Amino acid sequence: MTDLETRLRDAMHAAVPEQFDTSDLAVAARRQAISTRRLRRAAVATGAAVVVAVVGVGASGVFRNRAAEPAVPSPSQSRPINPCPELQSTISPLGGVPASPLSERADAVLVCALVGGDSVWPGSLPPDEAVVRPATLDLLNWRLASDPDAKKCGDRPHGPAFTVSVRDRQGQARTYLNTDLLCDGWVFLDSYYVGLAEQSADWSAALPPLDDYPTCPSALHDPDSNPVELPKGTVLASASSCTYPAIDPLAVTSDTVPTMLYPRRGPFGERDLALLNASLARTGTTAALDPGCNAEAHLPLTYVLRAVTTAGQRVWLTSSPQCLPHFHVNGQRHITIVLDPPAVDAITGPLDRFP
């Protein structure tokens, strides 16, 4: 061993102690999480600036005469909730399910991963966004650890993983630990991610349009929710297939940790539009409700067809895997249309799997 190698060895022994002090790991991890979130915000802001620039070029030409949809602010543009480390400094026990509807008492819910220490949080940090819209706040599943279904919980990490902070309409926030919720909070997290996905759909749909096909706003509401009948022979001028992540009906017994997924959109080309119109030429709406679609669910849909008829009427058809080939029209569960298998495949085929 050379003199240089000997000195390097001695320096490494001096720099790395035999015993590690882990007391500051949680603090350091929180600082790293804050840094990561700040970098993420900066990246999102930069990307948004690029999108605005591109949209501005398009709007000056082809889309000059097209009216933009009413602006829906991104959750990050709403009144910001406190940073995660600040929220996690005081954790309260969750003694009961919050009164419903939550949106009448709260305006934001934020999930913050626990880092360092004994945390069992898996993978990357959750999205740095809060659930803020009334429809998404009321979607959250607040079932407690004492729920009778707790004995059915699947094989997922047990223990502290994240906190849930709720801000009331007076601006006061309370933070709870995931272990107070059913199945260590994984059931709640599943509904939380669906809420974030629905918010992102509205934000994307409110951007200036980049093509002539219908957009895919949140499936929880629609301004054109009036009853509508589609008589046999209705012709669609344009359509888009929208697939939304739905709350997992087996979330209690699942062995899989929820992941964040975003809605997907597939504009219909001439061939798929022809399949739809061929199906509508043979059938129309009825007032019957398919018995298989009577089951109540927090989000009873997965597939949405957004369309415009040749008469200029906006239509949206909703269904879920257990209801196909039956679709509800404009949110009216008592108005149903049954589509041919080729039309159903055109709606669900390209978008029936999330990456």
N, C-alpha and C positions, 0 to 999 in steps of 0.2 A: 504494500500500500504506500503510495507516494505521500509526501508531506501535505500536498494540496488536498488529497482525499481524506487524510486524517483530520485536517482542520474542518473540512465540510461535515464529516461525521460528528465531530465534537459540537459544531454549531447547531446541527439538527437536534442532537440530544438536549442541548441547552434550550432550544426554542420550543420543543414539544415536551411538556411535562408528562410524567407517568400517570398522574391522576388528572382527570378533566373536571373543571368546575362548570356544572350545568345550570347554575342558578340564573344566568343571564340569557339562556337560550331562548326562552319564551319572549323576552323583551326584544331580543335581536330579530327573532322571527316576525314579531309584529312590525318592527321597523321595516323589515324587508317587504312585508305584505303591503305596507303603506306606500313604499317606493314603487312596488309593482303596480299598484292601483293608479298612482300618479302617472307612471309611464303609459299605462293603458289609456288613461283619459287623454293624454297628449296625443297618442297615436290615433284615437278615435276622432279627436278634433282635427288632426291633420287630414285624415281620410274624409271627414265631412267637408272640409274645404275643397278637396279635389272633386268630390261629388257635386258640390254646388257649382264649381267652375264648369264641369262637363254639362250639367243640366242647363246652365246659363247659355252655353253655346247652342244646345238643341232648341231651347225656348226661343232663341232669336230667329230661328228658321222654320223648320217643319211644324213645331208645336206653338207657334206664335199665337194662333187664334184659339188655343185650347184652354179652357178654364181649369185652373188647379183646384183640387179638392180642398176643403177647409183644413187648415193646418192643425195637426195633432202633435203637441210637443213630445219630444223624447222624454222618458222618465228622468233622465239626467238633467233636463231643463226645468223640471218641477222644483219646488222648494226642497233643497237637499237635506237629507237626514244626516245626523252626526257620523263622523268616521267610526269604523268598526272598533278600533282600540278604545275609543272613548265610550262607546256603547257597552263594551264588554267589561268596563271597569266596575260596574255594579250589576250583578245578575240576581234576579228575583225568582222565587219559586212560582210556577204556574199552577195556581190552585184550582182553576176551573176553566171550562171552555169559554172564550169571549162571547159576549152576547151577539146574536145575529139580528140584522146584518151588520157586519163589522164596519162597513163603509160609513155608517151613520155616526160612528164614534172615533174612527181612526182614518188617517189620510196617507199612511205609508207603513210598509212592513219590509224589513231588510234582513236577509240571512247573511251572517258573517261566519266564515270558517274559523275554527279554533286552530291555532298553530302552536307548535312546541308543546312541552310538557307531556301530558298523557293523552293528547288528542288522537282520535282514531280517524280523523278526516282523511279520505282517500283522494289522490289525484290533485288536480289544479284547483285554484281558488274559484268560488262561484262567481257568476257575473256581478260586476260592480254596479248593480242597478237595484232599485227598490220597486216593489209592487205598489203602485199608487192609484190606479184607476178603480173606481167603485166596483165595476163588474169583476175585476180580477181580485180585489180585496175580498169580495164575498165568495170567491171560488176556493179560498184556502181551507184546508182540511185540518181542523184544530183538535182532533180526537186525542185523548190523553193516554198516558202510559197505563192507567188503571182501566182502560176500555176492555170489555169482555173479549174482544178479538186479539188481545195482546198475546194470548197463548198460541196464536196461529203465526206469529211473526217469523219471517224467513231467516235464513242464515246470512246476516249482514253484520258489519262491525258494531260492537256494543260498547257504549261509553260516550264520553264527551266528544262531540265532533263539530258542532256549530252552535251558534246562538241565533235567536229570533227576536228582533227588536220591533216593537209596535209603537208608533207615534200617534198620540191622540190629537184631536182637532185643536187643542190648546197649545200644541207644540211640545208636550212632555212625552219622553220615550221611556219605555220599560223593556228590559231585556230578559229573555228566558233561555234556559238550557235545553238542548234538543232531547235530553233524556227524560224530560217531563212529558214528552209527546209520545204517541203510539209508535211502537217499533223503533225506538230511539230517534224519532223524528223523520225517518226516511219516507213515511207516508205523507207527512206534511211537505217535505221537500219536493216530492213528485208533483203535488198541486202547485207549489210555489213556482217551479220551473214552467209549468203550463201557463200560469199567470203572466210570467215574463214573456213567454212566446206570444201570447195574445197581444200584449202591449207592443211588442216589436212589430207585429203585423200592422197595427194601426199606424205606427210611425212610418213604416215603409210605404203603406198605401197613400199616405198624405203627401208624399214627395211628388214633385211635378212628373206627370206621366212620360215614360220613355217609349211607349208603343201604343197601339190602338186597342189592346186587349184589356178586359176588365182586371182590376187590381184585386188583391186578396187582403182586405181589412180583417179585423178581429171577427171571429165567428160567434162571439158572445152577444153581439147586438148588430143591428143594421138599420139605417134610417128608412129604408124601404121595406118595412116589416108588415105592411098592410096585406090582408089576404088577397090572393090573386089566383085565378083559375087559368090553366093552360089547356085550351080546347085541343082536341085532336087536329093535327095539321099545323100547329104553331111552328113557326120557322125562326131559328136563332140566327142573328147576323154575326155575332162574335161570342166567344166564351173562353174562360180560363178554368182550369182545374186547380183547386187549392187543397193542400193536405196539411192538417194541423196536428201537432202532438196532443193526444188526449190523456186525461187522467187515467192511470192504469187501474182497471177494476180489480186486479189481483195484487195491488201494491202491498197489501198486508202480508201476503204469503210469499212474495217475491224474494229471491236471493240476490237480486241485482240492485246496486246502488243507483238511484236516479241520475240521469245526465241531462244537460241542457240541450234541447233541440229547438230548431226554429221552423216556422211554417215554410212550405215550399209551394211554388206556383208553376203551372205548366200551361202556357197559352195554346189554344187549339188551332191546329192547322186545318187546311181544307178537308183532308181525309177524315179527321176526327169529328169535325163539325158536321160533315155529311152523315156520319154514323149517328150522331145525336138527332139530326133532323129526320133521318129515316125512322128512328124510334118514335119521335114525336108525331110523325105522320100516321102511326098505327095506334097511338094511345094518347089519352089526356088525363087530367087530374080527376081524382075521385074524393069523396068525403070520408072514405073509410080509413081507419088507422090500422096498420098491420099489427097483429097481436104480438109479434116478436119485437116490436119497437116500444112496447109499453113500459119496459123497465126504466125506472128513474135512475139517473146518473148525474154526477156533477157537471159533466160535459158530454152530452149524449150525441156526439158527432165526431167524425174524423175527416170525412170528405165533404167538400163544398164545391159545387159548380156555380160559378158566377157567370151570368150571361146577359145579353141584350137581344131582345127580339127585333125583327125587322120593323115592328111598329114603334121601336124606341123604348119599350118597356123593360126595366131592369128586373132580373129574376135571379134568385139564388136557391139552389136545391141542396139540402143537407142530408147526410146519411152517415152510418157507421157500419163497421164490418158485420155486426149481428143483424142489421136492418136491410142490407142489400138484398134485392135490387130496388127496394122501396126508398123513395126520397121525399122529404117534407119540403113544401114550397114556401119560401119567404118566411121561414120561422114558424109557420102555422102547422102544428102537429096533427091537426085534423084534416089537412089537405095534403094528399099523397099522390105521387105519380110513380108508376112502375116502368122502369126502362129496360130495353132489351139487353142481353148479355154483352153484345159488342159495344153498346154505348156505355155500359157500366165499366167494361175493361178500359175504354178510352179515358174515363174519369179517374179510375183507381190504378190502372196498370203502371203508368210511368212514375207514380208518386206513392206507391204503397209501402215503400221502405225508406227509412231515414238513414243517412250515412252514419 
